[in-house]
Amino acid sequence: MRCMSAKFLVCMLALAVDCKKEPEGGGNVGGADTGVIKIGEVGSMTGTEATFGTSSDRGIQLAVKEVNGAGGIKGRQIQVIALDDEGKPEEAATAATRLIASEHVLALLGEVASTRSLFMAPKAQAAKVPMVSPSSTNEKVTAVGDYIFRACFIDPFQGYVMAKFATETLKLKKAAILRDVRNDYSVGLAKVFNDNFTKMGGQIVDNESYSSGDVDFKAQLTNIKGAAPQALYVPGYYTDVGLIARQAREVGLTVPLLGGDGWDSEKLYEIGGVALEGSYFSNHYSVDDPSPRIQEFVGKFKKEYGGQVPDSLAAQAYDAAGMLFDAMKRAKDLSGPSIRDALAQTKDYKGVTGDITMDDKRNATKPAVVLKVAKGGKYEFSGRIMPEGLKQSGTEAPAESPKKTEGNTAPNAAPGNVPTPTQTPAVGATSAAQSAANTGQPQGVPAGGHPKK
Amino acid sequence: MPFFGGSALKRTGKAVRSWLPFFIAIPFLALIEQGIALNPAFRLEYAFQNINHIGIAIILAVSLNLVNGLTGQFSIGHAGFMAVGGYVSAVMLMRGPEDDPYRIFFVLAMLTGAMAAALAGWLVGKPSLRLRGDYLAIVTLGFGEIIRVIIENTPFFGGAIGLSPIPHRADFAWIWAVAIVTILVAKRLRDSTHGRAFLSVREDEVAAEAMGIDTTGYKVRAFVISAFFAGVAGALSGAFEGNLAPQSFTFVRSFEVVAMVVLGGMGSITGATIAAAVLTILPEYLRAVANLRMVIYSIALIALMLLRPRGLLGTREVWDWWRKRRPPRVPGRREASEALIDVRHATIRFGGLTAVCDFSLEIRPRELVALIGPNGAGKTTVFNLLTGVYPPSEGTIKVLGRDTRGLSPHAIAHLGCARTFQNIRLFRELTAFDNVRIACHHLTHESMAAAVRQGALSEQEEKWVAERSEEMLEIMGLTHRRNELAKNLPYGEQRRLEIARALATGPQALLLDEPAAGTNTREKTELMALIRSIRDRFGVAIVLIEHDMKLVMGVSERILVLDHGVTIAQGLPREIQSNAKVIEAYLGEKYAKEHAAQIAAAGSPR
């Protein structure tokens, strides 16, 4: 007995010590000039959010395969070391530390969820190892330090996107807003929408609010109906939005609803049903996007993974990895500071989710897509909105641009499109709060492509 | 040393010894921390990340062990208390001074968080710990989830994204200093009379109450202390990672801690410590195998539990192997004063069934009274009434002149009424010695804080308790069984141990429920002598439930006969033996004939 516990102690110590006697080689400073280049990846490969981690991993592996096939970077091959964090914040911090301290990676990719990125970021920052999050949309993530980047847009951008879509594509003049006051994400989107819609010549006829978790919205909806808007902007989460949509129809408010990526869940249609048909929300990516870049990526991805359709997490991870490799090619050497500088100078990187430019806060500036909720709960690609200042054909109206909203069934949305239940078993079961928690997006916003899609 | 009185010197020595582990540990911890600070190029960062996580896991496991292991309750909301402590302290730290070189503000924030967690523990524990069984599990599970959901939906606490950046205040030295404090507090509590009170609750709540242990009070205390340390762990975790997120405090986290306690061995502090380390390191080492990681982890956990179903260390401790036995000392004892039980017209009904009807009984000091009657006559129910297990539906019961209505069993035990049980209720997993020591609990005065400091009073009392317990074991002829687990004793000795335990509470009245059941004739004769000698030696009154007529007639001075809850006869043994009603209801004609001669000869005992 005594001997047994002694063994445990010895074992434990051995484990701890083992981490210390890592080989001397591979130190990251300057990146010794030969051998493979090690890149670390942290993701939730297991746990309740396993789909997030595995989707991202597939996107990254595809990008690695391509860059290695094309001769690698500075003549060296890339090796990605992927560690699982089980969806737990502390584990993400430990995994990042392990990659930096024991594996001596030159850069980090991950995490999907903002919360876990926030746990990783201080480690990367302290060790001066550049970190690129593919899809953490919360503003705080890149604020941790100048070595932290992201390959996705931040939340408030979506308010601009929807304002632009409403005025230019839907040609609306009057809109109302119903925002969740308890949720920074919702309040932020509502404010940006309000400012931009007004600036673009529209008029906000009513500005109402609710608190997430409310179940009765009829008072606000009746007020809104009285103001006679042409659309209602509801940048909340899918659970509340589903109920709001149904009650809106009950009080006779028939205009389309508009929203953000907080809507993005297969649960949305389960809750809201037909009441949601003809509504629009902004998102990060759509497989139906006719852009040749996206279709080429979808083709490659399907070929690599046996017909699996890439979700937006895969696409964003693919872009994050591609953006990092691009910066490493441009960097004068492979030291942390050099890669960091090159990343910061990223301009018009041709990612599948659009042209990516880093702003001075290390956030990606890139286009967003607008999806329409069609009959049966399918999401149809309805347009692509460029960031302010970047011009490139403002809104590329897709083939069947929505003219009429109500009851307009889009014929064939690409098969395998949005709701691909097979792909998201674990997520479907989460409640709004849980899912908010799970992703830890800004106050829980499903990062680009979250539960399901 | 002329300037120091002997006692002052001794006191100083005690104080030094009480804090000795810290004096030794802190320079080491500080030195190692300095070492990490110099750590070139992050090399040791990963090792210390893990070592720090182990430290936090140890604090959690050892504190939960107080509730789930020592006290035998089942709490699965430890992560909730951790969250309370973590968030309260993080909110303070984020609004606190920029720089905190001596960590004074950090300690303040940590203690505030811990107090908040302890308060939450009290609020949750106070109502739910009165209940037994699974209720606590459900309540704590609910509590943990509620806390997490509240945090998720409160912008002040950062919502779902969590709080960041929290000033980085805790590192290796802090985490491990607190881990050592936690282990020391747990160890010292466990070794004190309070620790034995915790254990008695785990082993048998009814028996514990009968021995004078306030079981609800001790459950709440264990729960609050445990919540306090969970809060400390939360505060450390936040100040170490620089982040707090509600996703860290799901029920999965609570279950991980429960797994550590179970794997370590329920109640073993060192076991919990080792299990915390193993279960933190194991998944870390399996991280590279990604998808199989949790599968291997689970299989390893199952395998360990199959190999050691009672946990790595069972209920033992690493330090038990080199602990010296206390030398036995000269006995000391409490004098019995006027003892009296006075029952007037007590009736108890269970639904429509009247178990005992209009029962009156007066027990005078040093009296030896037997309660007899057929099975189901209500004899044990009378004991349960006397000891407060049930309140009477009608009538009054006074123990030592005090009405027992509204008093719980432990309070009645404090008044001086101790009992044994028909179906032996020893603390089976504890040694004979500990069984008796627990019964001395209510005679001690030391506070929990004193127990943790291991002050002079503690030591004196511990000695006194040990002596008293040795004496009780000796009287009952169990000295040779001192260190054996109660469950391993032969049946007759278990009965005697129960009597020793009841005696140790220092009763005025001792209620023995079938002490001779299952013993042979020779043992019965010995028992008769023993009962008399106990009465003579301790001056207690003894009430005896017994079926063995020889024993009853031989030892008792007065007999009371119950049948179907009704007192059918009362009087001297000789009168009872010839009472027609008693013969019809209980003794039978055969007995009366066979013993007619003997009855005449024996007469009344003394």
Interface residues (C-beta under 8 A of the other chain):
Chain A: M1 R2 M4 S5 F8 L9 C11 M12 L15 A16 V17 C19 K20 E22 G27 N28 V29 M45 T46 G47 A82 L83 D84 E86 G87 K88 P89 E90 A93 T94 A95 T97 R98 I100 A101 S102 S114 T115 R116 L118 F119 P122 K123 A126 A127 N138 K140 V144 R182 N183 D184 S212 G213 A433 A436 A437 N438 T439 G440 Q441 P442 Q443 G444
Chain B: A41 F42 R43 L44 E45 Y46 A47 Q49 N50 I51 H53 I54 R148 V149 E152 N153 P155 G159 A160 I161 G162 S164 P165 H168 S237 E241 G242 N243 A245 P246 Q247 S248 T270 I274 A277 V278 I281 P283 E284 Y285 R287 A288 A290 N291 R293 M294 L312 L313 R316 V318 W321
